Amino acid sequence: MSKDDNRIPPFECEGEGCQELMEPSRRLARREFLKYAVAAGIGALIAYFGIKSFQKPTSYIVTETIYKTIYGGNNPANATETVTITVTKTATNSQAPQTYTTTKTVTETATQTETVTKTETTTVTQAPQTYTTTTTTQLPQNLEEILFGNSDKQFILLEVTDAKIDNNIAYQTLVNPLTKTELQIELPIQYVSNGKISIDELLSRVNNYNSAHGTNYKVYFVLGRANINQAIQQNGKWILPAPQIYYNIIISDRGWKDVYNALQNLWDGNATVVMPTLWQGPYADSSYAWINGIGSIIIVYQDRQQVDSVVNSINLANSILGTPNNPNPSSQGIVHVVTIADIQKAGVYENKYPVDKVKNYLGTYIAFIQAQGNQLFSNL
């Protein structure tokens, strides 16, 4: 026997029995092919969704045709595999796990064999994607940005809640009534005082009057916007550039919104400042008063409540000055009792005193006149 005779002879078979013998082998190869084809399709589907999950429509179809050679015994058979994938996206919440249902239909056609169709439904769950967003907020850099931000306001109302004097420097604690935020400021004492009355004494006398009479007067620091960006912060306190800023110190028992509204009307030119006295005028609810640039007038209020507000403010002014029963404390030049109102001319009394009637009453206030510094509202 030659060396070649040791080779295993090829399998040869003829007839129907041989055909039945070969058929399990062909079916086994076909099953293996289908198993691997389906597994590969699922893997490709998962990868496909991982990349395109945010770009796919709700439902779509993917069809792929693959040409294979299937070995069923000794004779290879050409086969055509058609893979049809129908995808339906069922998740509606983008933050929840997204579920895709796919239907595969695999059709194999081989020469001299029957057509085998296998349908398989697979559910693939994709985990939600998490995004991290970083926001950078720039903090205010100067006092103007802190107080006014991006608004177009030209002044701000701040309540004085505490005041102390040390080495001729006035340290004030101010509260923004809108935001409830606290602010510490420093000013030379001459910018918040007049005569023997400084800001700490003024605040103390107002609080004492409230305690004695059951009233609720507050001291406000009305600060203009101009030049406050020049303020310097040291040890948590803002040192204001006193000669460059504009401000007023006002006392009122009205709500801060009413005070701001009155000053805004005055700023816009829609109101007039009148300095009333305790001298009663010739008409009901009227008194003799003064308007800068005009002189003595008679002001007629709308009702008795407005007149009472004038009387109470004058009494507080006299308490601050220590001049009881003074009908015109404004004449001292330290505090001015002022009514802010829209008025209209109503005639002349005894051919001497212009008579003005109040159309829109915006309140009666006490303005403290500082010895030095620029007044924001020069007519108070």
VEXDREN-2710 file (C-alpha; in Angstrom, 1 decimal):
% VEXDREN-2710
k/r/px/py/pz
1/MET/0.0/0.0/0.0
2/SER/1.4/3.4/-1.0
3/LYS/1.6/6.4/1.2
4/ASP/-1.4/7.9/-0.5
5/ASP/-3.4/4.8/0.3
6/ASN/-3.5/5.8/4.0
7/ARG/-5.7/8.7/3.2
8/ILE/-9.4/8.4/4.3
9/PRO/-11.4/8.0/1.2
10/PRO/-14.0/10.6/0.4
11/PHE/-17.5/9.9/1.5
12/GLU/-19.6/8.8/-1.4
13/CYS/-23.3/8.0/-1.2
14/GLU/-26.0/7.6/-3.7
15/GLY/-29.7/7.0/-3.6
16/GLU/-32.6/8.1/-1.4
17/GLY/-31.1/6.6/1.8
18/CYS/-27.9/8.6/1.2
19/GLN/-30.1/11.8/0.8
20/GLU/-31.7/11.2/4.2
21/LEU/-28.3/10.6/5.7
22/MET/-27.0/14.0/4.5
23/GLU/-30.1/16.0/5.5
24/PRO/-29.3/16.3/9.2
25/SER/-25.9/17.7/8.4
26/ARG/-27.5/20.3/6.1
27/ARG/-30.1/21.3/8.7
28/LEU/-27.4/21.5/11.4
29/ALA/-25.4/23.9/9.3
30/ARG/-28.5/26.0/8.6
31/ARG/-29.4/26.2/12.2
32/GLU/-25.9/27.3/13.2
33/PHE/-25.9/29.9/10.4
34/LEU/-29.3/31.3/11.6
35/LYS/-28.2/31.4/15.2
36/TYR/-25.0/33.3/14.4
37/ALA/-26.8/35.6/12.0
38/VAL/-29.4/36.6/14.6
39/ALA/-26.8/37.1/17.3
40/ALA/-24.8/39.3/14.9
41/GLY/-27.9/41.3/14.0
42/ILE/-28.7/42.0/17.7
43/GLY/-25.2/43.1/18.4
44/ALA/-25.2/45.4/15.4
45/LEU/-28.6/46.8/16.5
46/ILE/-27.3/47.6/20.0
47/ALA/-24.2/49.4/18.6
48/TYR/-26.3/51.2/16.1
49/PHE/-28.7/52.6/18.8
50/GLY/-25.7/53.5/21.0
51/ILE/-24.5/55.9/18.3
52/LYS/-27.7/57.1/16.7
53/SER/-30.2/57.0/19.6
54/PHE/-31.0/60.7/19.4
55/GLN/-31.2/60.8/15.6
56/LYS/-33.6/57.9/14.8
57/PRO/-37.3/58.4/14.0
58/THR/-40.0/56.7/16.1
59/SER/-40.3/53.7/13.7
60/TYR/-38.2/52.5/10.8
61/ILE/-37.1/49.4/8.9
62/VAL/-33.6/48.1/8.1
63/THR/-33.1/45.5/5.4
64/GLU/-29.8/43.7/4.7
65/THR/-29.1/41.0/2.2
66/ILE/-26.1/38.6/2.8
67/TYR/-24.8/36.1/0.3
68/LYS/-23.4/32.9/2.0
69/THR/-22.2/29.5/1.1
70/ILE/-23.8/26.7/3.1
71/TYR/-22.1/23.4/3.4
72/GLY/-24.6/20.5/3.7
73/GLY/-22.4/17.4/3.1
74/ASN/-19.9/17.5/0.3
75/ASN/-21.7/19.9/-2.0
76/PRO/-21.8/23.6/-1.2
77/ALA/-25.1/25.4/-1.9
78/ASN/-25.4/29.1/-2.7
79/ALA/-27.7/30.8/-0.3
80/THR/-29.2/34.3/0.0
81/GLU/-30.0/35.6/3.4
82/THR/-32.4/38.5/3.7
83/VAL/-32.6/40.2/7.2
84/THR/-35.4/42.6/7.8
85/ILE/-35.4/44.6/11.1
86/THR/-38.5/46.6/12.1
87/VAL/-37.8/48.9/15.0
88/THR/-40.5/50.6/17.1
89/LYS/-39.3/53.2/19.7
90/THR/-41.7/53.1/22.6
91/ALA/-40.1/55.3/25.2
92/THR/-41.5/58.8/25.6
93/ASN/-39.5/60.1/28.6
94/SER/-36.0/61.0/27.4
95/GLN/-34.7/60.6/31.0
96/ALA/-36.2/57.0/31.4
97/PRO/-34.7/53.9/30.0
98/GLN/-35.5/53.7/26.3
99/THR/-37.0/50.4/25.1
100/TYR/-36.8/49.3/21.4
101/THR/-38.8/46.4/20.1
102/THR/-37.3/44.8/16.9
103/THR/-38.7/42.1/14.7
104/LYS/-36.2/40.0/12.6
105/THR/-37.3/38.0/9.6
106/VAL/-34.6/35.8/8.1
107/THR/-35.2/34.2/4.8
108/GLU/-32.7/31.7/3.4
109/THR/-33.0/30.3/-0.1
110/ALA/-30.5/27.6/-1.0
111/THR/-30.1/25.6/-4.2
112/GLN/-31.9/22.2/-4.1
113/THR/-33.3/22.9/-0.6
114/GLU/-36.5/24.2/0.8
115/THR/-37.0/27.9/1.9
116/VAL/-36.8/28.3/5.7
117/THR/-38.3/31.4/7.3
118/LYS/-37.6/32.2/11.0
119/THR/-39.2/35.2/12.9
120/GLU/-37.7/36.3/16.2
121/THR/-38.7/39.3/18.4
122/THR/-36.0/40.9/20.6
123/THR/-36.4/43.7/23.1
124/VAL/-33.3/45.9/23.7
125/THR/-33.3/48.2/26.7
126/GLN/-31.0/51.2/26.5
127/ALA/-30.0/53.0/29.7
128/PRO/-30.8/56.8/30.0
129/GLN/-28.0/59.2/29.2
130/THR/-26.9/61.7/31.9
131/TYR/-25.6/65.1/31.0
132/THR/-23.7/67.5/33.3
133/THR/-24.2/71.2/32.9
134/THR/-21.8/73.7/34.4
135/THR/-23.0/77.3/35.0
136/THR/-20.6/80.0/35.9
137/THR/-22.1/83.0/37.7
138/GLN/-20.1/86.2/37.9
139/LEU/-20.4/87.9/41.3
140/PRO/-21.0/91.7/41.5
141/GLN/-17.7/93.6/41.5
142/ASN/-18.6/96.9/42.9
143/LEU/-21.3/98.6/45.0
144/GLU/-23.3/99.9/42.0
145/GLU/-23.7/96.3/40.7
146/ILE/-24.7/95.0/44.2
147/LEU/-27.4/97.7/44.7
148/PHE/-28.7/98.3/41.2
149/GLY/-27.7/95.2/39.2
150/ASN/-28.9/95.6/35.6
151/SER/-31.8/97.9/36.4
152/ASP/-32.1/101.5/35.2
153/LYS/-33.0/102.9/38.6
154/GLN/-31.2/106.1/39.5
155/PHE/-31.6/105.9/43.3
156/ILE/-32.3/103.3/46.0
157/LEU/-34.0/103.4/49.3
158/LEU/-32.1/101.9/52.2
159/GLU/-33.4/101.7/55.8
160/VAL/-31.0/102.8/58.5
161/THR/-31.2/100.2/61.3
162/ASP/-28.0/101.1/63.3
163/ALA/-25.5/103.9/63.4
164/LYS/-22.4/104.5/65.5
165/ILE/-19.7/107.2/65.6
166/ASP/-16.1/106.5/66.1
167/ASN/-13.1/108.8/65.5
168/ASN/-15.4/111.2/63.5
169/ILE/-16.5/108.3/61.2
170/ALA/-20.1/107.3/61.0
171/TYR/-20.7/103.6/60.6
172/GLN/-24.2/102.8/59.4
173/THR/-26.0/99.5/58.9
174/LEU/-28.4/99.8/56.0
175/VAL/-31.0/97.2/54.9
176/ASN/-32.5/97.0/51.4
177/PRO/-36.2/96.6/52.2
178/LEU/-36.8/94.9/48.8
179/THR/-34.1/92.1/49.1
180/LYS/-33.7/92.2/53.0
181/THR/-29.9/92.3/52.5
182/GLU/-27.7/94.2/54.9
183/LEU/-25.0/96.7/54.0
184/GLN/-22.3/98.4/56.1
185/ILE/-21.1/101.8/55.0
186/GLU/-18.7/104.4/56.3
187/LEU/-18.9/108.2/55.9
188/PRO/-17.1/111.1/57.6
189/ILE/-19.4/112.4/60.4
190/GLN/-19.9/115.8/58.8
191/TYR/-21.7/114.2/55.9
192/VAL/-24.4/112.7/58.1
193/SER/-24.8/115.4/60.8
194/ASN/-26.0/119.0/61.3
195/GLY/-25.2/121.0/64.3
196/LYS/-25.3/118.8/67.4
197/ILE/-27.4/116.1/65.7
198/SER/-25.6/113.3/63.9
199/ILE/-27.0/110.2/62.3
200/ASP/-26.8/108.1/65.4
201/GLU/-28.6/110.7/67.5
202/LEU/-31.2/111.2/64.8
203/LEU/-32.0/107.4/64.8
204/SER/-32.1/107.3/68.5
205/ARG/-34.6/110.2/68.8
206/VAL/-36.9/108.7/66.2
207/ASN/-36.9/105.4/68.0
208/ASN/-37.6/107.1/71.3
209/TYR/-40.5/109.0/69.7
210/ASN/-41.9/105.7/68.3
211/SER/-41.8/104.1/71.8
212/ALA/-43.5/107.0/73.4
213/HIS/-46.3/107.5/70.9
214/GLY/-46.8/104.1/69.4
215/THR/-45.7/105.2/65.9
216/ASN/-43.6/103.5/63.3
217/TYR/-41.3/106.1/61.8
218/LYS/-38.2/104.9/60.0
219/VAL/-35.0/106.6/58.9
220/TYR/-34.1/106.0/55.2
221/PHE/-30.8/106.7/53.4
222/VAL/-31.7/107.5/49.8
223/LEU/-28.6/106.9/47.8
224/GLY/-28.2/108.1/44.2
225/ARG/-26.5/105.9/41.6
226/ALA/-23.9/108.4/40.4
227/ASN/-20.3/107.6/41.4
228/ILE/-21.1/104.9/43.9
229/ASN/-19.0/102.5/41.8
230/GLN/-16.0/104.4/43.3
231/ALA/-16.8/103.0/46.8
232/ILE/-14.1/100.8/48.3
233/GLN/-14.8/97.8/50.5
234/GLN/-12.6/97.2/53.5
235/ASN/-13.2/94.7/56.4
236/GLY/-16.7/94.1/55.1
237/LYS/-17.7/97.8/55.1
238/TRP/-18.1/100.1/52.1
239/ILE/-16.3/103.4/52.3
240/LEU/-18.3/105.8/50.2
241/PRO/-16.6/108.6/48.3
242/ALA/-18.5/111.3/50.3
243/PRO/-17.8/114.3/48.1
244/GLN/-18.8/112.5/44.9
245/ILE/-22.1/110.8/45.9
246/TYR/-25.6/112.2/46.1
247/TYR/-28.0/111.2/48.8
248/ASN/-30.8/112.3/51.2
249/ILE/-31.8/111.2/54.7
250/ILE/-35.6/110.9/55.1
251/ILE/-37.9/110.0/57.9
252/SER/-41.4/108.5/57.2
253/ASP/-44.0/106.2/58.7
254/ARG/-45.3/105.2/55.3
255/GLY/-44.3/101.9/53.7
256/TRP/-41.1/101.9/51.8
257/LYS/-42.9/101.3/48.5
258/ASP/-44.9/104.5/49.1
259/VAL/-41.8/106.4/49.9
260/TYR/-40.0/105.2/46.8
261/ASN/-43.1/106.0/44.7
262/ALA/-43.2/109.6/46.0
263/LEU/-39.5/110.1/45.3
264/GLN/-39.9/108.6/41.8
265/ASN/-42.7/111.0/41.0
266/LEU/-40.6/113.9/42.3
267/TRP/-37.6/112.6/40.2
268/ASP/-39.9/112.5/37.1
269/GLY/-41.2/116.0/37.6
270/ASN/-44.7/114.8/38.4
271/ALA/-44.9/116.2/41.9
272/THR/-44.0/119.3/43.9
273/VAL/-42.4/119.8/47.4
274/VAL/-44.5/121.9/49.8
275/MET/-43.3/122.8/53.3
276/PRO/-46.5/123.0/55.5
277/THR/-46.8/124.7/58.9
278/LEU/-49.1/124.4/61.9
279/TRP/-50.7/127.7/61.0
280/GLN/-54.1/126.9/59.8
281/GLY/-55.3/128.3/56.5
282/PRO/-58.6/130.1/55.7
283/TYR/-60.2/127.0/54.2
284/ALA/-61.0/123.6/55.6
285/ASP/-58.1/121.2/55.8
286/SER/-55.7/123.9/54.7
287/SER/-52.5/125.5/56.1
288/TYR/-50.0/128.1/55.3
289/ALA/-47.0/126.6/53.6
290/TRP/-43.9/127.5/51.6
291/ILE/-42.7/126.5/48.1
292/ASN/-39.1/127.2/47.1
293/GLY/-39.0/129.7/44.2
294/ILE/-42.6/130.8/45.0
295/GLY/-42.7/131.7/48.6
296/SER/-45.7/131.6/51.0
297/ILE/-48.8/129.8/49.8
298/ILE/-52.0/128.2/51.1
299/ILE/-52.1/124.5/50.6
300/VAL/-55.5/122.7/50.7
301/TYR/-55.4/119.0/51.5
302/GLN/-57.9/116.5/50.4
303/ASP/-59.0/115.3/53.9
304/ARG/-58.3/115.5/57.6
305/GLN/-56.2/112.4/57.5
306/GLN/-53.6/114.2/55.4
307/VAL/-53.7/117.2/57.7
308/ASP/-53.1/114.9/60.7
309/SER/-50.1/113.4/58.9
310/VAL/-48.6/116.9/58.6
311/VAL/-49.3/117.6/62.4
312/ASN/-47.6/114.3/63.4
313/SER/-44.6/115.0/61.3
314/ILE/-44.2/118.5/62.7
315/ASN/-44.4/117.1/66.2
316/LEU/-41.7/114.5/65.5
317/ALA/-39.5/117.2/63.9
318/ASN/-39.8/119.3/67.1
319/SER/-39.0/116.3/69.2
320/ILE/-35.8/115.8/67.2
321/LEU/-34.8/119.4/67.4
322/GLY/-35.9/119.8/71.0
323/THR/-38.2/122.8/70.1
324/PRO/-41.7/121.9/71.3
325/ASN/-44.7/123.8/69.9
326/ASN/-42.7/125.3/67.0
327/PRO/-45.3/125.7/64.2
328/ASN/-42.5/125.9/61.6
329/PRO/-39.6/123.6/62.5
330/SER/-38.4/123.7/58.9
331/SER/-37.2/127.3/59.5
332/GLN/-34.3/125.9/61.6
333/GLY/-32.7/124.5/58.5
334/ILE/-31.8/121.1/60.1
335/VAL/-35.0/119.2/59.3
336/HIS/-37.6/120.0/56.8
337/VAL/-41.2/118.8/57.0
338/VAL/-42.3/118.4/53.4
339/THR/-45.4/117.2/51.6
340/ILE/-44.8/115.6/48.2
341/ALA/-47.9/115.9/46.0
342/ASP/-49.2/116.8/42.6
343/ILE/-51.0/120.1/43.1
344/GLN/-53.0/122.5/41.0
345/LYS/-53.7/126.2/41.3
346/ALA/-57.0/127.1/42.8
347/GLY/-56.9/130.9/43.1
348/VAL/-55.3/133.6/45.3
349/TYR/-56.2/134.5/48.8
350/GLU/-56.5/138.2/49.7
351/ASN/-54.6/139.0/46.5
352/LYS/-51.5/137.8/48.3
353/TYR/-51.3/134.1/48.9
354/PRO/-51.5/131.7/46.0
355/VAL/-53.9/128.8/46.8
356/ASP/-53.0/125.3/45.7
357/LYS/-55.1/122.2/46.0
358/VAL/-53.7/118.7/46.3
359/LYS/-54.6/116.4/43.4
360/ASN/-52.5/113.4/44.2
361/TYR/-51.1/113.1/47.8
362/LEU/-47.9/111.2/48.0
363/GLY/-47.1/111.7/51.7
364/THR/-45.6/114.0/54.2
365/TYR/-41.9/113.4/55.2
366/ILE/-39.1/114.8/57.3
367/ALA/-35.9/115.5/55.4
368/PHE/-32.7/115.7/57.5
369/ILE/-30.3/118.3/56.0
370/GLN/-26.7/117.3/56.3
371/ALA/-24.0/119.9/56.9
372/GLN/-21.9/118.7/54.0
373/GLY/-22.5/116.6/50.9
374/ASN/-24.6/116.6/47.8
375/GLN/-28.3/116.3/48.1
376/LEU/-29.9/113.9/45.6
377/PHE/-33.2/115.9/45.9
378/SER/-32.1/119.4/46.4
379/ASN/-35.7/120.7/46.9
380/LEU/-36.4/118.6/50.0
END
